[in-house]
Amino acid sequence: MTTAFDPITVGGTTLASRIAMAPMTRSRAYGGLVSDLTAEYYAQRATAGLIVTEGIQPAPVGQGYPFTPGLHSLEQVAAWRKVTDAVHERGGRIFAQLMHTGRVGHPVLLPAGLRPVAPSPVAAQGQVFTPEGMQEFVVPDELTADQIRGTIQDFATAARNAVDAGFDGVELHGANGYLIHQFLAPNSNQRQDEWGGDSTGRIRFATAVVSAVAAEIGAARTGLRISPGAPLNDISEPAPRATYEALVDAISPLGLAYLHLMEAGDRQLTVDLRHRFGGVFILNPATGDRPTGPQDLALIEDGTADLIAFGQLFLANPDLPARLRAGGPFNTADRATFYGGDATGYTDYPALPA
């Protein structure tokens, strides 16, 4: 029987276990740059089979939250190199998650003259945190066909920057209501050109981004995260199956490193997409009100997933694989320190005694 503590090969990289650290925004990249504190944070968690970083914007217009990092300048590449070096020195493996937030954001978070962009000029319902307080989402600018092609190139360039910064690969964030997901969902993509309409049109952007990144850095270094049917950030996908079956069919021949699914509750769709994909499958399972926990390792043993991604539990337990193997104990995450701030609630969670 396969267990969470068995090695697995992802792309061309052998992982020590099947326990992944899920991407988690921490909003501590002041000036858009990660710091030595960020390097310490990720290095503390290097015993993960795979670390997937917080969301990193591939272009300035892709920023939707304060104090999130980018990978679109040489200075940012150099800053991330300290992180990847620190993780590799401790034997870890780390992928950069590229996250363009699209309509999720606000002009006050962007350089002067830029506004949030999206497939269609449809505002998300809700608010976003900014340095000026909570703000209503604005009506985004609709991307032109030329701008769509430019955005695809932005992802490819950021992926190349990630490799130059020492990352083992990249994960494209196609989930949680951000730009790639906005193209997939019918309520946020109301286009009638080649980039919208039916499922064939709505998967075109996601497929093009994945293909461009795989061509730039290699499919073995490229992963995709999806969340079929998840309503985050005012997404509505009442019948997601056809769209995601078409998407998985389109990307499967590329031979990607993995598909990472954030589950919205339809376990049968999860299982069907896992088999349809055919490659390495990472699952962030639907668990209701509780964080992903030790009981979810059974999903590896029964073949539902190849790896399980842990969020809050990894945030609060830097040595999570050792704690899972020992059956605990587990530190409790402090929600008050999730976003922004300093080392408190970031690098000060204790590990088990050596």
FIGU-564382 format. One record per residue (C-alpha): x, y, z; residue in one letter. Coordinates in steps of 0.1 Angstrom, whole numbers, plus 5000, padded with zeros to 4 digits. Layout:
XYZA
...
***
This chain:
500050005000M
501350354991T
501550595020T
502150965024A
505750895034F
506750715002D
508850904976P
507351014943I
508751154911T
507151484900V
508351584865G
512051514868G
512251574905T
512051304932T
510151414963L
510951264997A
507251235006S
503751294993R
503051575018I
502751915000A
502752265015M
499752444999A
500152794985P
499253055011M
499353435007T
501153585037R
501453955025S
504854015039R
506654115006A
507054485013Y
507754674981G
506954354962G
510154184973L
510553884995V
513153915023S
515553705044D
512553645067L
510753485038T
513753265031A
513653155067E
509953085066Y
510152855036Y
513452685047A
511752595080Q
509252395060R
511752225036A
510851885049T
507651905028A
507751674999G
506951984978L
506452344987I
504252554966V
504752924973T
502353204980E
500853354949G
503353564929I
502153814903Q
503653764868P
503154134859A
502454454879P
498754454868V
498354104883G
498554224919Q
495354204939G
496454224975Y
498854444995P
502454335000F
502454034977T
505553944957P
506253954920G
508553774895L
508654034868H
511854224876S
515554134880L
515454254916E
512554024924Q
514453734907V
517453804929A
515353824961A
513653484953W
517053324947R
517753364984K
514553164992V
515252884968T
518852854979D
517752835015A
515152565007V
517552354986H
520252375012E
517852185035R
517051935009G
513652074999G
511852114966R
509952434958I
507552544930F
506552914925A
502852974922Q
502153234895L
498953414903M
497353694882H
494353814902T
492553974873G
489354154885R
490154074921V
491954384933G
491654764932H
493455044914P
495055174947V
497054844948L
498454904913L
501055134898P
499655464886A
497555434855G
496855064858L
493454914866R
492354554872P
491754354840V
489454054832A
487853864804P
484754084806S
483854414823P
481954244851V
482854344887A
483154074913A
480754124942Q
482554194974G
485454394989Q
489254374990V
491654485017F
493854785007T
496155015026P
493255265025E
490855015041G
488254785026M
487254874990Q
484554754967E
485754564937F
485654784906V
484454704871V
487654574854P
488954664820D
488054404794E
491254254779L
491654304742T
492754014721A
496254164719D
496354214757Q
495353854762I
498253744741R
500453974761G
499253834793T
499953484782I
503553594774Q
503753764809D
503153414824F
505753254802A
508353524811T
507553504848A
508053124845A
511453174830R
512253424858N
511253154883A
513652904868V
516353174868D
515553234905A
516252864912G
512652724915F
512152364907D
509052454887G
505952674886V
502352624895E
499852824874L
496952944897H
493752854877G
491652844909A
489853054935N
488353314912G
491653464898Y
492253554862L
492653204847I
489553094866H
487753404855Q
488153294819F
486852944828L
483653064845A
480653174826P
479653454849N
482953624847S
483653544810N
480853674789Q
482953714757R
481653594724Q
484953584706D
487453294705E
488253344742W
484653294755G
481253154747G
481052774752D
483452554771S
485752534741T
486252904741G
486352944779R
489152694783I
491252854756R
493053104778F
493952844805A
495152604778T
497252874761A
498852984793V
499752624803V
501152554768S
503152874767A
504752814801V
505452444792A
507152554760A
509252814779E
510452604808I
509452244800G
506252064809A
508051864836A
508452194855R
504852314850T
501852244872G
498252374872L
495852434901R
492152434895I
489052454917S
485952324897P
482752474910G
484352674939A
482453004944P
485453204958L
485653564946N
482153564932D
482653284907I
479653084896S
480052754878E
476752574882P
477752284858A
481552274859P
482051914846R
482051984809A
484452274812T
486952094833Y
486751764814E
487551964782A
490352154800L
491951834814V
491651664780D
493451964764A
496351974788I
496951604795S
498951544763P
501551804774L
502951574802G
502751834830L
504451794863A
501051764881Y
497451874883L
496552034917H
492852034925L
491252244953M
488052054960E
484652224963A
482851914975G
482151704944D
484351394952R
483151204921Q
484251494898L
487651494917T
488151124910V
487051144874D
489351434867L
492251254884R
491850954861H
491251174831R
494451364837F
496551044841G
499551214857G
500651314892V
497551444911F
497751674941I
494551724962L
493551994986N
490451804998P
487151955008A
487051925046T
484252155057G
485152385086D
488252205096R
491752245081P
493251955061T
494551715087G
496051375094P
492951185086Q
493151305050D
496351105044L
494050815038A
493250975004L
496750874993I
496450525006E
493150464988D
494450614955G
492250924954T
495451144952A
499151114948D
499951404972L
497851594998I
498351965001A
498152105037F
497552475043G
496852595079Q
498552295094L
501752365075F
501552735084L
501652655121A
503852345120N
507052395101P
508052025107D
504651895096L
505751565080P
507451465113A
504451555133R
502151355109L
504351055111R
504351075149A
500551145151G
501151495166G
501051705186P
500052005163F
500452375169N
497252575162T
497452855136A
496853215148D
494453375123R
495353725135A
498853695121T
498053525087F
498553845067Y
501154115070G
503354185100G
506754055110D
508053725123A
505153685147T
502953405135G
505353355106Y
508653205116T
508153165154D
505952855154Y
508052585173P
509252265158A
509351935178L
512451895200P
515251725181A
***
